[in-house]
Amino acid sequence: MTQPSADGISSPAAAVRGTTISPIKLLLKGRAFFALIAIIIVFSFLSPNYLTVSNLLIMSSHVAIYGILAIGMLVVILSGGIDLSVGSILALCGVVAGALMQGVELTPLGVILFPPVWAVVVLTCALGALLGALNGILIAWFRVPAFVTTLGVMYMARGIALLQTNGLTYNNLAGRPELGNTGFDWLGFNRLFGVPISVLVLAALAVLTGLMLSRSSFGRWLYAAGGNENAADLSGVPVKRVKITVYTLSGILSAIAGLVLSSQLTSAGPTAGTTYELTAIAAVVIGGAALTGGRGTVRGTMLGAFVIGFLSDGLVIIGVSSYWQTVFTGAVIVLAVLMNTIQYGARGIRQ
Amino acid sequence: MSDAATSRPAGEVVLAARNIAKSYNGVRALKGVNFDIHRGQVTTLFGENGAGKSTLMKILSGVVQPTSGEIVLDGQPIVFSSSTDARNHGISIIHQELSLAPNLSVRDNIFMGREITGPTGVNYAEEERQVRRLLAELEEDIDPLTPVEELRLGQQQIVEIARALSVDSRILIMDEPTSALSATEVEVLFSVIRDLTAKGVSIVYISHHLEEALQITDHAVVLRDGNMTAYAPRADIDLEWIVRNMVGENYDLGSPPTGHDFGPVMLSIRELTVPDPAGGGYNVVDRMSLDVRAGEIVCIYGLMGAGRTELLETVAGKLSATSGEIVLEGKEISHLPIGERISRGLALVPEDRQRYGLVQTMSVGQNLSLASIMEFTRGIFTSVKLERALVQKSIRDVTVKTDGPDVPIGSLSGGNQQKVVIGKMLATDPKVILLDEPSRGIDIGAKAEVFRILAHHAAAGQAVVFTTSEVNECLSIAHRIIIMRRGRISAEFTSDITKEKIMAASGEAVAA
């Protein structure tokens, strides 16, 4: 992720005006990083419990959900699109996983099938991929605007999730040893070397996506298609395939987030993840990506997710009301977009 | 036909350009232009694409400010801060690209931004009355309540003209007002222009149809590469004089490369028919056939709308044909996607480099390597080393002046950006390279370099097809010159043809 051409994508403006990097430009460029540092410092002063390893890990496990969604959102936004359906796909995948844990009754055979946890995970991810691909196909082949397509799928997925459970929540996801389907709570509760599994999942996904974006040919196609779809098309980039792929990826990542969330909560409810799509978009934007596509990095998006997560958890720890949290989060988003405009604005005026 | 116009006494000077110069990003579009616009007369600007006509008009109408020099209005130097400011001084412009809101009615477009309001809001009845009067003057039977998108292009042009007339302008600038009009509509427009000049309105007129413009003009200003090469009253000029001053005599863009034999036919287009992509219901390319051999340079010349761009875009795979064949090296490729055509050796350098050529968010190097990503991909990952090598080779090959491959593409000059687009496609090692107006919007030095690169690649055995709307470029490196008119080949010449014959075959030098 640190090779030169990747940096060329993330910060072309700084490269040309090159030789003299003023402190203001440095602040602007690394704004998400500095914001995170500032948040940690401020809350450390306000609460002695904030800057402890255990709290940081707990906060990180909260960030994991948003972070995983934000990675999917990033690839979609890089392609010049938007995915409003991630929160609903998260919920639907969560309840489907919950239903699978309760067992699938095959009426004609008169048996109840209890798939093992790995099969539940695979099936759930496949469902997420399917819904994402549906988004992608509608957008790429039928040219329905991304906003409308994913808005529609957002409602449909939420509705199906509610239908599936009749509005109720699956509370028993533990499985039973005699049925061989235990272990669902592993994702949400277990730790490896003291780090929550969910955080490790986030880290792994971030590294993989980062490699994909900076080093694979697909990543280059994605940046090109998002930067100028026409030029990419005429250069032989399979733009439609790129679009379908990014929405499919976003669907899979939503499913993974759904699994992690229901595992953390030990319950799967149809209203989980409401408005999470907006948090994911916020994380991507705070991370410096351009909503017009073609600009943005995984590193930035991860910082954005941590800024949001550490800010809202910090406010909870020092006892600020949740109403104020909403106001603060909103202010951070506006500030982030304002800075994006300042950073890319000068270039936008040229043409 | 123009006797009346020439015998009219010269009116007082209402607007004068004094040493007007303009640079964009270091490219000098205008280099010191001087002329007068007389009251009640038509002044025509002649010049090829890129000669600076549009820039000059934009300056006169306040859209852009000159880098140096001044505009003198009624004897007083003046600076227009915006086009609204210029309009308030009585200067209106009719743009070549229509600036109408397609969803609004004719009436609402004409009064857009200066609605007639009364105590009960907009006075639609009064607006409609005025629009009817204007359209009657223009002898155009259009209902004021028709949405503009339902009108033919020519009628939309009339609406645009009506809008300019509705603000009592003293000076009216018309940029190619006839390009979308039928012959009858042109006649009506000309009678309107005569009425206007009789009322003391001055017209600044721009047209590619030289003879047509000669019918109406009182003065001619000729521009070439940003210089004013001639300025004379109608009595002193004729068609030949204009062409001579437009294209110049000592304008060397190279000559056809010799010393190599043409190879086999690389690209063969057979009876290709392409419908209008904008849904106009006619064929922009009409049963056209063309063979291009290895090592050969073919120039396609034609006016706007002749179908050149659509032809190349269809061959490259962006548009689809309704019938006909595209054969590359003996293999039919019409069904293949763009990427596959590129890997089989067919590359297109599109006309509009900002919209279709460059990815503005990427660096120079990433733009150069964009069409050959698979060349430096090993397994699933791209190789930084191989990409570097490819980009460095490209930069040398097309001589891009850049501070290195990692600077943003927007930091390069227009000519160097164009070389990046060409370099990107040449990096795919094509057997046939198509270039749509490769010289558009770049300065003369860069033009010569682009043609040198193309000549070099042809000599190396690649087949080159490029389009142009500048006669001189046909006469530079092309072995063969194809004239396209209304989707068909109207004539075919070898490189020893004269400029006048090319222009005649394209329909340029004859009245529409």
Boltz contact constraints between the chains, C-beta under 6 A:
constraints:
  - contact:
      token1: [A, 3]
      token2: [B, 384]
      max_distance: 6.0
  - contact:
      token1: [A, 8]
      token2: [B, 363]
      max_distance: 6.0
  - contact:
      token1: [A, 8]
      token2: [B, 406]
      max_distance: 6.0
  - contact:
      token1: [A, 12]
      token2: [B, 363]
      max_distance: 6.0
  - contact:
      token1: [A, 12]
      token2: [B, 408]
      max_distance: 6.0
  - contact:
      token1: [A, 15]
      token2: [B, 406]
      max_distance: 6.0
  - contact:
      token1: [A, 15]
      token2: [B, 407]
      max_distance: 6.0
  - contact:
      token1: [A, 16]
      token2: [B, 407]
      max_distance: 6.0
  - contact:
      token1: [A, 16]
      token2: [B, 408]
      max_distance: 6.0
  - contact:
      token1: [A, 16]
      token2: [B, 411]
      max_distance: 6.0
  - contact:
      token1: [A, 215]
      token2: [B, 381]
      max_distance: 6.0
  - contact:
      token1: [A, 215]
      token2: [B, 382]
      max_distance: 6.0
  - contact:
      token1: [A, 216]
      token2: [B, 380]
      max_distance: 6.0
  - contact:
      token1: [A, 216]
      token2: [B, 381]
      max_distance: 6.0
  - contact:
      token1: [A, 217]
      token2: [B, 373]
      max_distance: 6.0
  - contact:
      token1: [A, 217]
      token2: [B, 377]
      max_distance: 6.0
  - contact:
      token1: [A, 217]
      token2: [B, 382]
      max_distance: 6.0
  - contact:
      token1: [A, 220]
      token2: [B, 373]
      max_distance: 6.0
  - contact:
      token1: [A, 224]
      token2: [B, 359]
      max_distance: 6.0
  - contact:
      token1: [A, 224]
      token2: [B, 370]
      max_distance: 6.0
  - contact:
      token1: [A, 227]
      token2: [B, 359]
      max_distance: 6.0
  - contact:
      token1: [A, 227]
      token2: [B, 361]
      max_distance: 6.0
  - contact:
      token1: [A, 227]
      token2: [B, 362]
      max_distance: 6.0
  - contact:
      token1: [A, 228]
      token2: [B, 359]
      max_distance: 6.0
  - contact:
      token1: [A, 230]
      token2: [B, 355]
      max_distance: 6.0
  - contact:
      token1: [A, 230]
      token2: [B, 356]
      max_distance: 6.0
  - contact:
      token1: [A, 231]
      token2: [B, 356]
      max_distance: 6.0
  - contact:
      token1: [A, 231]
      token2: [B, 357]
      max_distance: 6.0
  - contact:
      token1: [A, 231]
      token2: [B, 358]
      max_distance: 6.0
  - contact:
      token1: [A, 231]
      token2: [B, 359]
      max_distance: 6.0
  - contact:
      token1: [A, 234]
      token2: [B, 350]
      max_distance: 6.0
  - contact:
      token1: [A, 234]
      token2: [B, 356]
      max_distance: 6.0
  - contact:
      token1: [A, 235]
      token2: [B, 370]
      max_distance: 6.0
  - contact:
      token1: [A, 235]
      token2: [B, 371]
      max_distance: 6.0
  - contact:
      token1: [A, 236]
      token2: [B, 338]
      max_distance: 6.0
  - contact:
      token1: [A, 236]
      token2: [B, 339]
      max_distance: 6.0
  - contact:
      token1: [A, 236]
      token2: [B, 342]
      max_distance: 6.0
  - contact:
      token1: [A, 236]
      token2: [B, 371]
      max_distance: 6.0
  - contact:
      token1: [A, 238]
      token2: [B, 339]
      max_distance: 6.0
  - contact:
      token1: [A, 294]
      token2: [B, 361]
      max_distance: 6.0
  - contact:
      token1: [A, 295]
      token2: [B, 361]
      max_distance: 6.0
  - contact:
      token1: [A, 350]
      token2: [B, 410]
      max_distance: 6.0
  - contact:
      token1: [A, 351]
      token2: [B, 354]
      max_distance: 6.0
